[in-house]
């Protein structure tokens, strides 16, 4: 049997627009023959759904699943926000989230290859099935899965699936209601403020250097002497970290305290250690090119 390479799968996807796993499976059936694989996809009706797969999908839903020490965020995109209210689409997104939670796939390829609940199809196959039923391009775009040995993973979804946040709190008292409440409040903080980094230690050096360069140029333009400029930059860079780093941001619920201090305070109250090792924030359609056409005009044209 011929080895099915990534380039062969890519070529078949370019020809048909079918899903990656469907392309790989079709190629395997015909020992890598591209033309015969195209015929297989057409016979299965996947090429019809594939015609829709080239269309921009920047709407959809972000959902969360899980509780306790494990959770997931999933974003699934569609072409219009009407589909986000479709019961079938909502059930599909929730099914993807539950699959990611249960099977713990390592990446998107692994998630798409997982069995979708109650269908006998993979997630990729179910995605194609839903495209054919709903009539819009649907794309399981990304997911994030947190699991902590001891602690809480708390999720928050804002605006009917428009923003999703997941926060991990590592602590031996993960089952404490106060830990859960803090986790939810921190997730809401992340949703509102959108920190770029967890703390200053993970901010790339080139980002810091560029910011200092801008600060230095502004200070020089104001006529400040060099020895004063460096002191100014030190103060400004600390303020900059306070704007972009979660643990150094002013807590939205209590702006007089920084997020890191709020976590420390609860740890002292409970007599245990609590850390915030990571968080995830999804903004629906972020980075996806949205449709530029006038949807109302399109509907009007269809009724003529």
N, C-alpha and C positions, 0 to 999 in steps of 0.2 A: 504493500500500500504506500502511495506517495505521501511524503511528509507535507502536512498542510501548514504552510508558513504564514506569518502575519501579513506579508505582502500580498499573498494570494487572497486572503480574507479581505484585505483592504481593496483590492481590485474588484472583487465581486460586490462589495458594498457600494463602490463607486458606480458600478454598472446597474445595480438594482435598487440601492437604497435600503435594502433589508437589514435587519439587525445583525450584529456581529456573530452571535451564537447561531443564528439561523444560517448565516453564510458558511460558518465553519462546519456545521452539520451537513449542509448540502454538498460541500466540497469533499467531505469524508465519504459520502455515499457514492460519489462518482470518481474516486481516486484522483481528485485534484483537477478534473476537467472543468474549466471555467464555463464554457458554453452549455455543457450538460447541467451544471449547477444552476445556471440562470433558468433553464427549463424547469428544474425541480421547484425552484422558488415560485415560478409563475403558476405551476400546477397546484401548488399549495395555497395560492392566493396571496402569498406574502408580497409579491411585487406590486399588487394593487395598493396594499397598505403602505408599501415603500414609497409610492408616489407622494404620499402625504408627509413622509419622513424628512423630506428636504425643506419643508416649510418651517419658518421661524416659530419657535415655541418659547415664549418668555412669561406666560401666565402660568397658572396652576396652583399647587398647594405645597406648603411645608407642614409636615405633621411630626409628632413625637410619639414614642412608645416606650414602655418600660417603667420600672419603679424600683425603689430601694437603691441597690448598688450598681444597677445597670440601666442604660438608656440609649436610645437612638434618635437621631434627627434624619429625616428624609425629605428631599425636594424632588417633586415630579412636575415637569412642565407640560403645558398644553398651549394651544395657539390663542385662545380667548378665555376671559375670566368667566364666561358662561359655563364652560366645561367644569370649572372648579366647583360649581354647585351641582353638577351631575352626580346622582347617587352612585352610579356605576364607577365613575372616575374616583370619587371619594373612597369607595370600598377598595378599589385597586391600590390607591396610595397607602391606605391603612394596611392592606395586605403586604405591600412591599416593606413597610416599617416593621411589621410583626416578623416577617421573614428575616430581615437584617438583625433583629433583636435575638431571635431564636438560633439562627445558624451561624452568627458571628463571621460573616464573610470577610476576607482580608482586603478586598478591593472591589471596584465596580464590576470587573469581569467576573469575579467569584459570585457577587450578588446576582447578576443576571443569569448565572448558571444554576442558581438555587431553585428548588421546587416551589412554585407558587401554591399557597394553601388551597386544597380542595379542588384542584383543576387537572392535575396530571401533566401540567405544562410548567416549563421553567418561567422565571420572571420575565426573561426576554421574549419568550413565546406569548406570554399573557399580555405583555405590552403591545405586541403586534396584533393580538386578538382584540384588544381594546381600541386600537387605532381603527381597525375595520368596523367595529361596532359604533364608535362615537363619531367617526368621520373627521377627526382632527389628528394632527401629529401629536404624539405623546412621548415624552422622554424622561426616563428615570435618570435624573442628572447627577445627583450626588447623595451621599449619606455619611454620617459620622456616628460611631458607636463608642461609648465610654463604658468601662467596667472597672470598678475599684474594689480591691479585696476587702477593705473596711472603710465605710463611708456612705455618702449619698450622691447619687447622680440625679439632678433636678432639671426638668425641662420647662420651658415657657414658650408658648406660641401666641403671637400677637397679630391682631388685625385679620382674623379669618384666614390664617395660613400665610400671611405676608412676610412675617419675620419669625424665625425660630431660633431659640437659644438653648444651649445645654451647658450646665455648670457641674463640675466635679468637686466635691468636698471630701478630702481624705481625713478620717478620724475614727477612733475606736468607738465613738458614740454616734455612729451613723444613723441609728434608729431613733435618735432623740428628735422630738417634734420641733425643737428650736433650731436644730441643724437643717431640717427640711424647710422651715420658714425662711431661714437665712438664705438657703440655696435658691428658693424661688425669688426672693427680693433681689439677690445678686443677678439672677437671670433677667429680671425685668430691668435692672440697671444696665446690663449689657445691651439689651434690646434698645433702650432709649439713647445711650451714650455712644455705643459702637466703638469700644476701645480697639486699637490696632494691635496691641501686644499685651501679654500678661504682665511683664515687668521690664525694667530697663535692661536687665541682663540679656534679654533675648532680642533687643532692638539691634538690627544689623549695624555694624560699624560705619558702613558707607552712608546709611541714613542719618546717623548722628553727625558724621563729618560734613555732610551736605548742609544740614541744618545750621551747624556752627559757622560754616562758610557764609551763609545768608546773613546770620546774625552779625558776623564780623564786618561784612560789607556795609550793613545798615549803620553800625556803630561808627565806622570810619567816615561815612557820608555826613554824620552829625558832628564831626570834628573832634571826637573824643580821643585822648591820647592812648597809646598802645597798652600801657600798664593798667589803665582803667577798663579798656575794652575786654581784656581777658576776664576781669572780675564780673563785668556785665554779662559776658557769655556764660559764665558759670551759673549765675542766677537764672538766666533765661533758659538754659538747657534743662535745669531742674524743673522749671515751670512747664517746659515742653513735655518732659516725661510725665508730668502730672496730667497732661491733656491726653496723651496717647496710650498710657499704660494702665491697665485695669486696677492693679493693686495700689497705684498712686493717685487714682482719680478721686475727686470729691464724691462721696456716696450720695446718690440722688435723693435718697430718703432722709438723709441727715448730712447735708453739705458741709457741716463743721468738722466732719471726720472723713478720713480717707478709707477706701475699701479695705485695704490691708489691716488698718487699725480696727475696723468693725469685726473682721474675722478674729483678730487677736483677742478682742474683748469678750466675744462669746466663748472662745477657748478657755479663758481664765474663769469665766462664770461656771462652765461645766467641769472645770478641773481636768482638762485633757488638751491634747494638741489637735489643732484643726489647720489644715492647709488647703489652698486653692491651687491645685497643680495645673489645671487647664480648663478651657471653655471653648465653645464653638458657637458661631453666629452665622445663620443663613439669612440672606435677604433674597426674596423671591425674584428670580430673573436677573440677578446681579451678574453683569458681564455678558448677558445674552442680548444680541441685537433684536430689538422689538420691531414688530410690524409697523411699517410706515404708512400703510394704506388706510383709507378712511373706511372703517367697517360699516358705518351707516350707509355710505354710498354703495358699498358692495352689496348689501342687503337690498337696497333700492333697485340696483341693476338686475338682481336675480328675480325680482317680482315683475319686471317688464316683459 
